[in-house]
Every structure is written in structure tokens, then in C-alpha cells.
């Protein structure tokens, strides 16, 4: 199956909303290639399907609740760029709102490499150090 960047972009946005609501990462994991790589620029690189699950589980970890709104989507057959805003509550009750950009490359109808950039300072709590 040869799925375009546009179709994968929509599937990704739908899956993320579902994952944030249900807190089950399988819908996102299914979109990634077996040998996918994922990077949060402030963290390590994740490689392979097992690490895809770890990446998205770690994404959910600090939140009691979170929802993401995508406000700019650019794609072609092989590349997707998403600008987004996430809002929610961190564990412990602190409100959070932050923005970022995620980009990914599509190969064979799957996400092959994924990179996300955001201001990690939004997650610092009083007394925490970077």
C-alpha cells in the first residue's frame, strides 16, 4: 500500500487525538515503520518499533490530561510538517500550554523518521532545574 503524506498526516492527527483521550498508544505505533527513528530534540533518539511505543508512552507520562490542536499542516508525498498547540494538566494539577513543530518522513505508507521540537521550559515546575 502506498499511502501519501497527506493521508498519513490526517491519520497521525486522528491517532494522536485518540491516544491523548484514551491513553493507549497502539493507534500511533501502528503508523510507524518497523525501523522508524524518533527524536525529541532535548532527549535521545528512539529506534525501532519497540522504541516507538516507549516514545509515545513517555509523551503521555507527565500529563493527567492533554489535547493537541494542529493549526498548520504542510505535506507532500514524502514529508509532513505539523505546527501544533497542546494544552492540559500535568500530574499534580499544574495547567500547561505549549507549542511546537513535528516533522516526519513517509516511506512505504509508514512514518520512517519523526522529529519534534517544542519549548521544554513549559514543563519546569517551581524549584526544578533544567
BALOBA-1460 file (C-alpha; in Angstrom, 3 decimals):
// residues 130
<rec num="1" residu="x" x="0.000" y="0.000" z="0.000"/>
<rec num="2" residu="x" x="1.400" y="3.385" z="-0.971"/>
<rec num="3" residu="x" x="-0.176" y="5.952" z="1.348"/>
<rec num="4" residu="x" x="0.593" y="9.616" z="0.672"/>
<rec num="5" residu="x" x="1.996" y="12.126" z="3.132"/>
<rec num="6" residu="x" x="-1.404" y="13.820" z="3.186"/>
<rec num="7" residu="x" x="-3.194" y="10.610" z="4.201"/>
<rec num="8" residu="x" x="-0.560" y="9.790" z="6.815"/>
<rec num="9" residu="x" x="-0.767" y="13.360" z="8.193"/>
<rec num="10" residu="x" x="-4.517" y="13.019" z="8.738"/>
<rec num="11" residu="x" x="-4.136" y="9.525" z="10.204"/>
<rec num="12" residu="x" x="-1.440" y="10.816" z="12.573"/>
<rec num="13" residu="x" x="-3.541" y="13.756" z="13.791"/>
<rec num="14" residu="x" x="-6.570" y="11.492" z="14.320"/>
<rec num="15" residu="x" x="-4.476" y="8.858" z="16.116"/>
<rec num="16" residu="x" x="-2.838" y="11.409" z="18.428"/>
<rec num="17" residu="x" x="-6.225" y="12.800" z="19.476"/>
<rec num="18" residu="x" x="-7.393" y="9.248" z="20.210"/>
<rec num="19" residu="x" x="-4.210" y="8.414" z="22.136"/>
<rec num="20" residu="x" x="-4.492" y="11.580" z="24.234"/>
<rec num="21" residu="x" x="-8.115" y="10.771" z="25.068"/>
<rec num="22" residu="x" x="-7.804" y="7.006" z="25.658"/>
<rec num="23" residu="x" x="-4.144" y="6.921" z="26.826"/>
<rec num="24" residu="x" x="-3.453" y="3.839" z="24.695"/>
<rec num="25" residu="x" x="-0.552" y="4.313" z="22.248"/>
<rec num="26" residu="x" x="-1.301" y="1.476" z="19.783"/>
<rec num="27" residu="x" x="-3.053" y="3.711" z="17.186"/>
<rec num="28" residu="x" x="0.101" y="5.826" z="16.838"/>
<rec num="29" residu="x" x="2.527" y="2.911" z="16.944"/>
<rec num="30" residu="x" x="0.677" y="1.307" z="14.013"/>
<rec num="31" residu="x" x="1.559" y="4.277" z="11.766"/>
<rec num="32" residu="x" x="5.335" y="3.781" z="12.114"/>
<rec num="33" residu="x" x="7.716" y="1.584" z="10.107"/>
<rec num="34" residu="x" x="9.456" y="-1.329" z="11.854"/>
<rec num="35" residu="x" x="12.791" y="0.521" z="11.637"/>
<rec num="36" residu="x" x="11.472" y="4.020" z="12.367"/>
<rec num="37" residu="x" x="13.503" y="6.612" z="14.254"/>
<rec num="38" residu="x" x="12.000" y="9.267" z="16.533"/>
<rec num="39" residu="x" x="13.706" y="12.282" z="18.077"/>
<rec num="40" residu="x" x="12.743" y="14.833" z="20.683"/>
<rec num="41" residu="x" x="15.500" y="17.361" z="20.314"/>
<rec num="42" residu="x" x="16.002" y="17.563" z="24.088"/>
<rec num="43" residu="x" x="16.184" y="13.781" z="24.511"/>
<rec num="44" residu="x" x="17.723" y="10.686" z="22.989"/>
<rec num="45" residu="x" x="16.925" y="9.133" z="19.624"/>
<rec num="46" residu="x" x="14.445" y="6.258" z="19.658"/>
<rec num="47" residu="x" x="14.894" y="3.459" z="17.106"/>
<rec num="48" residu="x" x="12.627" y="0.590" z="16.041"/>
<rec num="49" residu="x" x="9.017" y="-0.349" z="16.702"/>
<rec num="50" residu="x" x="9.590" y="-1.090" z="20.411"/>
<rec num="51" residu="x" x="11.076" y="2.358" z="20.926"/>
<rec num="52" residu="x" x="8.124" y="3.918" z="19.065"/>
<rec num="53" residu="x" x="5.857" y="2.577" z="21.810"/>
<rec num="54" residu="x" x="8.266" y="3.825" z="24.503"/>
<rec num="55" residu="x" x="8.395" y="7.300" z="22.902"/>
<rec num="56" residu="x" x="4.611" y="7.747" z="22.916"/>
<rec num="57" residu="x" x="4.202" y="6.229" z="26.387"/>
<rec num="58" residu="x" x="6.791" y="8.710" z="27.697"/>
<rec num="59" residu="x" x="4.957" y="11.514" z="25.892"/>
<rec num="60" residu="x" x="1.793" y="10.788" z="27.921"/>
<rec num="61" residu="x" x="3.604" y="10.247" z="31.230"/>
<rec num="62" residu="x" x="3.725" y="13.817" z="32.640"/>
<rec num="63" residu="x" x="0.057" y="14.566" z="31.920"/>
<rec num="64" residu="x" x="-3.165" y="13.964" z="33.795"/>
<rec num="65" residu="x" x="-4.843" y="15.211" z="30.621"/>
<rec num="66" residu="x" x="-3.662" y="16.684" z="27.324"/>
<rec num="67" residu="x" x="-5.112" y="17.626" z="23.960"/>
<rec num="68" residu="x" x="-3.388" y="18.861" z="20.829"/>
<rec num="69" residu="x" x="-4.699" y="21.240" z="18.191"/>
<rec num="70" residu="x" x="-2.986" y="21.303" z="14.794"/>
<rec num="71" residu="x" x="-3.089" y="24.758" z="13.235"/>
<rec num="72" residu="x" x="-0.773" y="24.425" z="10.256"/>
<rec num="73" residu="x" x="-0.172" y="21.306" z="8.179"/>
<rec num="74" residu="x" x="2.221" y="21.129" z="5.244"/>
<rec num="75" residu="x" x="2.783" y="17.909" z="3.356"/>
<rec num="76" residu="x" x="3.846" y="16.304" z="0.134"/>
<rec num="77" residu="x" x="4.114" y="12.603" z="-0.727"/>
<rec num="78" residu="x" x="7.203" y="12.032" z="1.432"/>
<rec num="79" residu="x" x="7.312" y="14.745" z="4.118"/>
<rec num="80" residu="x" x="4.841" y="16.132" z="6.666"/>
<rec num="81" residu="x" x="5.283" y="19.201" z="8.891"/>
<rec num="82" residu="x" x="2.736" y="19.877" z="11.654"/>
<rec num="83" residu="x" x="2.551" y="23.004" z="13.797"/>
<rec num="84" residu="x" x="0.571" y="22.425" z="16.962"/>
<rec num="85" residu="x" x="-0.524" y="23.685" z="20.353"/>
<rec num="86" residu="x" x="-1.047" y="21.347" z="23.306"/>
<rec num="87" residu="x" x="-2.962" y="22.161" z="26.474"/>
<rec num="88" residu="x" x="-3.725" y="20.161" z="29.545"/>
<rec num="89" residu="x" x="-2.862" y="19.421" z="33.148"/>
<rec num="90" residu="x" x="0.360" y="17.963" z="34.409"/>
<rec num="91" residu="x" x="0.322" y="15.358" z="37.153"/>
<rec num="92" residu="x" x="-0.015" y="17.387" z="40.315"/>
<rec num="93" residu="x" x="-2.591" y="19.711" z="38.762"/>
<rec num="94" residu="x" x="-0.468" y="22.404" z="37.071"/>
<rec num="95" residu="x" x="-2.037" y="23.774" z="33.868"/>
<rec num="96" residu="x" x="0.215" y="23.641" z="30.824"/>
<rec num="97" residu="x" x="0.074" y="25.131" z="27.357"/>
<rec num="98" residu="x" x="2.900" y="24.878" z="24.855"/>
<rec num="99" residu="x" x="3.505" y="24.947" z="21.115"/>
<rec num="100" residu="x" x="5.782" y="23.056" z="18.807"/>
<rec num="101" residu="x" x="6.522" y="21.618" z="15.412"/>
<rec num="102" residu="x" x="6.735" y="17.969" z="14.406"/>
<rec num="103" residu="x" x="8.001" y="16.740" z="11.074"/>
<rec num="104" residu="x" x="8.185" y="13.269" z="9.658"/>
<rec num="105" residu="x" x="9.230" y="11.405" z="6.557"/>
<rec num="106" residu="x" x="6.944" y="8.853" z="4.937"/>
<rec num="107" residu="x" x="8.214" y="5.731" z="3.206"/>
<rec num="108" residu="x" x="6.104" y="2.797" z="2.025"/>
<rec num="109" residu="x" x="2.974" y="4.256" z="3.602"/>
<rec num="110" residu="x" x="4.536" y="4.414" z="7.096"/>
<rec num="111" residu="x" x="6.295" y="7.052" z="9.188"/>
<rec num="112" residu="x" x="10.007" y="6.346" z="8.722"/>
<rec num="113" residu="x" x="11.528" y="9.175" z="10.783"/>
<rec num="114" residu="x" x="9.861" y="11.588" z="13.208"/>
<rec num="115" residu="x" x="11.280" y="14.749" z="14.801"/>
<rec num="116" residu="x" x="9.575" y="17.072" z="17.255"/>
<rec num="117" residu="x" x="10.625" y="20.477" z="18.581"/>
<rec num="118" residu="x" x="8.993" y="22.335" z="21.488"/>
<rec num="119" residu="x" x="9.833" y="24.587" z="24.414"/>
<rec num="120" residu="x" x="10.606" y="22.151" z="27.216"/>
<rec num="121" residu="x" x="10.695" y="25.028" z="29.752"/>
<rec num="122" residu="x" x="6.885" y="24.793" z="29.864"/>
<rec num="123" residu="x" x="7.338" y="21.556" z="31.841"/>
<rec num="124" residu="x" x="9.552" y="23.005" z="34.560"/>
<rec num="125" residu="x" x="7.913" y="23.265" z="37.951"/>
<rec num="126" residu="x" x="8.817" y="25.690" z="40.686"/>
<rec num="127" residu="x" x="12.142" y="24.697" z="42.180"/>
<rec num="128" residu="x" x="13.085" y="22.445" z="39.259"/>
<rec num="129" residu="x" x="16.308" y="22.937" z="37.370"/>
<rec num="130" residu="x" x="16.929" y="22.402" z="33.668"/>
